[in-house]
Amino acid sequence: MTRHARLMLTAAALALPALSAQAQSDTASDSPGCVAQDWSRTMDHAKLAESCLDVAFGDDLKARETLAWYIFAMVNQLIPDPADPETGGMSGSGKVPLWMAWPTDPDTFDTNKAFDFNAAMDDEMNPTAEKKDLAAGRVSTADPDGANEQVTRNKISYDYLIDSGLTTKIDVAEFFKTNDYVEMPVGSIELKASWLQVTDGSPAPEGALTFTFEGGKYWWRGLHLMMKMQTLSTPGDVFYSEEPTWFWSTFEFNDNPGVGHVRDTLITQRAPLSMDEIDTILSDAGIGDFGFENYAPNGTQIRFTVDGTGEVPVILGHTDMEDFAGAPNTAQPRYWTHFEASCHSCHASASYNPDLDLFFPFSVPTGALTPAYNASAKDGVVRYLGQGFKSLDFMWPIAFQAR
């Protein structure tokens, strides 16, 4: 795809008000896979997934990275911070990204109280449902957990988890009495943010966005993005199929120590956009010059291995969120000679064994999995993926959070 086509795809996907219906039609025809739609107003994530399927799962890495930026711009639409609309919010702007008003893991797994997504929409730019949730104090101001990470999800993902009874271990066991696998709906979005507390000895780096939680001020180190684009033709083959279903990307602060080295030498599928292209996307989305331009994708991933041949693993991760996958010293990414991280491979092993009433142990696989893939559980017993484990459709939060 040419640079012109990519920029046209930007305008089409964000449905700029200045474009006429004919212009939008012409633009969409120049941009295979994505059609014009107003993300910031309708937030129709299922429609977005359907219309951008060819771009997401095509071989053009630059087009895929561009789509990652569109999704990043969509989830980072700015909405008011009700606690302090003058000087609160991200970096004192009085505003927060939309994803911060989505339900967190505690909102999903630790309470019986329903998260309110049912507020009527109005004619303003940002979705009223999220703004009313925010105004009601639904933005989490609790400290990030021990890993300095927070997970949030969109309504499609939240509704499926709640309606399917996948938020407690007893209900997960009940689910698998009548189901062979979890099947997250198309349009599901799961996000994971990485934060680091600001102290006198560890200030926020220049250009990093910050937020003040109840326990103090933190700076934002990056954001994992995973979006369900389609279902497998054979959904039970999640563990082994190279047919793509989820679109993966991970954005990282550009000045994180060693991130340049990791991006240039260890990540396998990257196609960085120019600053002009990035500025176009962010400006068209209405969030230009806010600080988001100081972040960028480390790459994208759609399957286990390059070209789906089963030979060369795709390597994609974040130097903070997957620091355990870097060597020789996990705390010093600039010196890494090896980075064993793969969003798709790691999440693919998320599963549950109804006979043992156990989740598959968390591990760090790369490349294609086989039934003999194994990991040691906390009890020291080695579990094998092929010994009765059923797919959670790449959803580690179910295994981590269901109690």
C-alpha positions in Angstrom: 0.0 0.0 0.0 1.4 3.4 -0.9 1.8 6.2 1.6 -1.0 8.1 -0.1 -3.3 5.1 0.3 -2.4 4.7 4.0 -3.2 8.4 4.7 -6.4 8.0 2.8 -7.2 5.0 5.0 -6.6 7.2 8.0 -9.2 9.7 6.9 -11.7 7.1 5.9 -11.5 5.1 9.1 -11.9 8.2 11.3 -14.7 9.6 9.1 -13.6 13.2 9.1 -16.6 15.5 9.2 -15.2 17.5 6.3 -15.4 14.5 4.0 -18.6 14.3 1.9 -20.3 10.9 1.5 -18.9 10.6 -2.0 -15.4 11.5 -0.7 -15.7 8.9 2.0 -16.8 6.3 -0.6 -13.9 7.1 -2.9 -11.5 7.0 0.1 -12.7 3.7 1.3 -12.3 2.2 -2.1 -8.7 3.2 -2.1 -8.2 1.5 1.3 -8.8 -2.2 1.2 -10.6 -3.6 4.2 -11.6 -0.5 6.1 -14.8 1.6 5.4 -15.7 5.0 6.6 -17.1 5.2 10.1 -17.2 7.6 13.0 -15.3 5.7 15.7 -15.4 8.4 18.4 -19.2 8.7 18.2 -20.6 5.2 17.5 -17.8 3.0 18.9 -19.1 0.1 16.9 -16.2 -2.2 17.4 -17.8 -5.3 15.8 -18.3 -3.3 12.6 -14.8 -1.9 12.8 -13.4 -5.5 13.1 -15.4 -6.7 10.1 -14.5 -3.7 7.9 -10.8 -3.8 8.7 -10.3 -7.5 8.5 -8.3 -7.5 5.3 -6.0 -4.8 6.6 -5.5 -6.5 10.0 -4.7 -10.0 8.5 -3.0 -8.9 5.3 0.7 -9.3 4.6 1.4 -5.5 4.5 3.1 -4.8 7.8 2.9 -1.0 7.2 -0.9 -1.3 6.8 -1.1 -3.4 9.9 0.9 -0.9 11.9 -1.3 1.9 10.6 -4.4 0.0 11.8 -2.7 -0.3 15.2 -2.5 3.4 15.3 -6.2 3.8 14.4 -7.2 1.5 17.3 -4.8 3.3 19.6 -6.4 6.7 18.6 -9.9 5.2 19.0 -9.4 4.0 22.6 -7.5 7.2 23.5 -10.4 9.6 22.7 -10.3 12.1 25.5 -13.1 12.6 28.0 -13.4 14.8 31.1 -12.0 13.8 34.4 -14.9 14.3 36.8 -12.7 14.5 39.9 -10.8 17.5 38.6 -11.8 18.7 35.2 -9.4 21.7 35.5 -6.0 20.3 36.5 -6.6 16.5 36.9 -6.6 13.8 34.3 -3.7 12.8 32.2 -0.7 15.2 32.7 -3.0 17.9 34.3 -5.2 18.2 31.2 -8.4 17.6 33.0 -9.1 14.7 30.6 -8.5 11.0 30.5 -8.4 8.5 27.7 -11.6 6.6 27.0 -10.1 3.3 28.0 -9.7 4.5 31.5 -13.5 4.7 31.8 -14.0 1.1 30.7 -14.4 -1.7 33.3 -11.2 -2.9 34.9 -10.5 -6.5 36.1 -11.9 -5.6 39.6 -15.0 -4.1 37.9 -15.4 -7.4 36.0 -14.3 -10.2 38.4 -14.4 -8.8 41.9 -18.0 -7.5 42.2 -21.6 -8.5 41.5 -22.4 -4.8 40.7 -23.1 -4.4 37.0 -21.0 -1.9 35.1 -23.4 0.7 33.5 -23.0 0.9 29.7 -26.7 1.7 29.1 -26.8 5.5 29.2 -28.5 7.0 26.2 -26.2 8.5 23.6 -26.4 12.1 22.6 -25.0 14.1 19.8 -21.6 15.0 21.3 -18.3 13.7 20.1 -17.5 11.3 22.9 -19.9 8.4 23.8 -22.3 9.4 26.6 -22.2 6.0 28.2 -18.5 6.3 29.0 -18.8 9.9 30.0 -21.7 9.1 32.4 -19.7 6.2 33.8 -16.8 8.6 34.3 -19.0 11.3 35.9 -20.3 8.6 38.3 -16.7 8.0 39.4 -16.1 4.8 37.4 -12.6 5.7 36.4 -10.3 3.6 38.6 -8.2 5.6 40.9 -6.9 2.7 42.8 -3.2 2.0 42.6 -2.0 -0.3 39.8 -1.3 -3.8 41.1 2.0 -5.2 42.1 3.1 -5.5 38.5 2.1 -1.8 37.9 -0.4 -3.0 35.3 -4.1 -2.4 34.8 -6.5 -4.3 32.5 -9.6 -2.7 31.0 -12.1 -4.0 28.4 -14.8 -2.7 26.1 -18.5 -3.5 26.4 -18.5 -6.4 24.0 -15.9 -8.2 26.0 -17.4 -7.3 29.3 -20.9 -8.4 28.4 -19.7 -11.8 27.1 -17.7 -12.5 30.3 -20.6 -11.6 32.5 -23.3 -13.3 30.5 -21.3 -16.5 30.1 -20.5 -16.8 33.8 -16.7 -16.6 33.3 -15.9 -14.4 36.3 -15.7 -17.0 39.1 -14.0 -20.4 39.1 -17.2 -22.2 40.0 -19.0 -20.7 37.1 -16.1 -21.4 34.7 -16.5 -25.1 35.7 -20.2 -24.8 35.0 -19.5 -23.2 31.6 -17.4 -26.1 30.5 -20.1 -28.6 31.3 -21.9 -27.5 28.2 -19.1 -25.8 26.2 -15.9 -27.1 24.7 -14.2 -23.6 24.4 -14.6 -19.9 25.1 -15.5 -17.9 22.0 -15.1 -14.2 22.6 -17.3 -12.1 20.2 -15.9 -10.3 17.3 -15.2 -6.7 18.3 -13.9 -7.6 21.8 -11.1 -5.3 23.0 -8.8 -6.0 25.9 -6.2 -3.5 27.0 -3.4 -3.6 29.5 -1.6 -0.4 30.7 1.8 -0.3 32.3 2.5 2.4 35.0 5.5 3.3 37.1 5.2 5.5 40.3 6.8 8.9 40.2 9.2 9.6 43.2 11.9 12.1 43.9 14.5 9.5 42.9 12.5 8.2 39.9 10.8 11.1 38.1 8.7 10.8 35.0 10.8 11.1 31.9 10.3 14.1 29.7 7.3 13.6 27.3 5.7 10.8 29.3 2.0 11.1 30.2 1.1 10.9 33.9 -1.9 10.3 36.1 -2.4 10.7 39.8 -4.0 7.6 41.4 -5.1 7.4 45.0 -1.7 6.2 46.1 0.3 8.8 44.2 1.5 10.0 40.8 2.4 7.4 38.1 3.7 7.8 34.5 2.3 5.8 31.7 4.8 3.3 30.1 2.6 1.8 27.5 -0.5 -0.1 26.4 -1.1 -3.6 25.1 -3.9 -3.8 22.5 -5.8 -7.0 21.5 -8.9 -6.9 19.3 -10.9 -9.9 18.2 -11.3 -9.6 14.4 -12.9 -12.9 13.4 -13.8 -16.3 14.6 -11.8 -19.4 13.6 -13.4 -21.6 11.0 -12.8 -24.4 13.5 -12.9 -22.6 16.9 -11.6 -25.6 18.8 -8.3 -25.4 17.0 -7.1 -22.2 18.9 -4.0 -24.0 20.3 -2.6 -24.9 17.0 -4.2 -23.0 14.1 -2.2 -20.3 12.2 -5.5 -18.8 11.0 -5.6 -15.4 12.7 -8.4 -14.3 15.0 -7.0 -11.5 17.2 -5.1 -8.5 16.2 -2.2 -7.7 18.6 -0.1 -4.6 19.1 1.8 -3.1 22.1 2.5 0.6 22.4 5.5 1.7 24.4 6.9 5.1 25.5 9.6 5.8 22.9 12.3 6.7 25.5 11.9 3.6 27.7 15.4 2.4 28.4 16.5 0.0 25.7 13.2 0.1 23.7 15.0 1.3 20.6 17.4 -1.7 20.7 14.6 -4.2 21.3 12.5 -2.7 18.5 15.3 -2.7 15.9 17.0 -6.0 16.7 14.6 -8.4 18.5 11.0 -7.6 17.4 10.2 -9.4 14.2 7.3 -7.7 12.5 7.6 -3.9 12.5 7.0 -1.2 9.9 7.2 2.1 11.7 5.2 5.1 10.4 6.8 8.5 9.8 6.0 11.3 12.3 4.0 13.0 9.5 1.8 9.9 9.2 1.5 9.6 13.0 0.6 13.2 13.4 -2.1 12.9 10.7 -3.8 10.0 12.4 -3.7 11.6 15.9 -4.8 15.1 14.5 -7.6 13.6 12.5 -8.7 11.7 15.7 -8.8 15.0 17.6 -6.0 14.0 20.0 -3.0 15.6 18.3 -0.2 17.3 20.3 -1.4 15.7 23.5 1.6 13.5 24.1 0.4 10.3 22.4 2.9 11.0 19.7 5.6 10.1 22.3 4.5 6.5 22.1 4.6 4.0 19.3 3.9 0.3 18.5 6.7 -2.2 19.0 5.1 -4.1 16.2 2.0 -6.2 15.4 1.2 -9.9 15.5 -1.7 -12.0 14.1 -0.4 -15.7 14.4 2.2 -17.9 15.9 4.8 -17.8 13.2 5.9 -15.7 10.3 3.8 -16.4 7.2 2.0 -19.2 9.2 4.5 -21.8 8.1 5.2 -23.0 11.7 8.9 -22.3 11.3 10.0 -18.8 12.5 8.3 -17.5 15.7 6.8 -14.0 15.7 8.4 -12.0 18.5 6.3 -9.2 20.0 6.3 -7.8 23.5 6.8 -4.8 25.8 10.1 -4.2 27.6 8.2 -3.5 30.9 5.3 -5.8 30.7 7.3 -8.7 29.3 10.6 -8.0 31.0 10.7 -11.6 32.2 11.2 -12.7 28.6 14.4 -10.7 28.0 17.9 -11.9 28.5 20.6 -11.8 29.9 19.3 -9.3 32.5 15.5 -8.8 32.6 16.0 -5.3 34.1 18.3 -4.0 31.3 16.6 -4.2 27.9 19.4 -2.2 26.2 21.7 -5.2 26.8 19.3 -7.9 25.8 20.6 -10.4 23.2 17.4 -12.5 23.3 13.7 -11.6 23.8 11.4 -14.5 24.1 8.0 -12.8 23.9 4.9 -13.6 21.8 1.5 -12.1 22.5 -0.3 -14.8 20.4 1.6 -17.8 21.6 1.5 -16.8 25.3 -2.3 -16.0 25.2 -3.1 -19.1 23.1 -2.1 -21.3 26.0 -4.7 -19.7 28.3 -7.0 -22.7 29.0 -8.9 -24.7 31.5 -9.1 -28.4 32.2 -12.6 -29.4 33.4 -11.5 -32.8 34.5 -8.7 -31.4 36.8 -10.6 -28.2 37.6 -7.3 -26.3 36.8 -6.2 -23.5 34.6 -3.1 -24.2 32.4 0.0 -22.7 34.1 1.2 -19.4 32.9 4.4 -19.7 30.8 6.3 -17.9 28.0 6.0 -19.8 24.8 7.0 -18.6 21.4 6.2 -20.0 18.0 3.7 -22.8 17.3 2.3 -24.9 20.1 1.7 -28.7 20.1 -0.2 -31.0 22.4 3.1 -31.8 24.1 3.6 -28.2 25.1 3.8 -28.1 28.9 4.5 -26.0 32.0 4.8 -26.6 35.7 1.9 -25.6 38.0 2.3 -24.2 41.4 2.1 -27.7 42.9 5.2 -28.7 40.9 3.2 -31.0 38.6 3.9 -30.6 34.8 0.7 -30.0 32.8 0.5 -30.8 29.1 -1.7 -28.7 26.8 -3.0 -31.7 25.0 -4.2 -33.5 28.2 -7.7 -32.2 28.3 -7.2 -28.4 28.4 -10.0 -26.3 26.7 -9.3 -22.9 25.2 -10.2 -19.6 26.9 -9.8 -17.9 23.5 -6.6 -16.1 24.4 -8.1 -14.7 27.6 -5.6 -14.9 30.5 -7.8 -12.6 32.6 -10.2 -15.5 33.1 -7.4 -17.7 34.5 -5.8 -14.9 36.5 -8.9 -13.3 38.0 -11.7 -15.9 38.3 -11.9 -16.9 42.0 
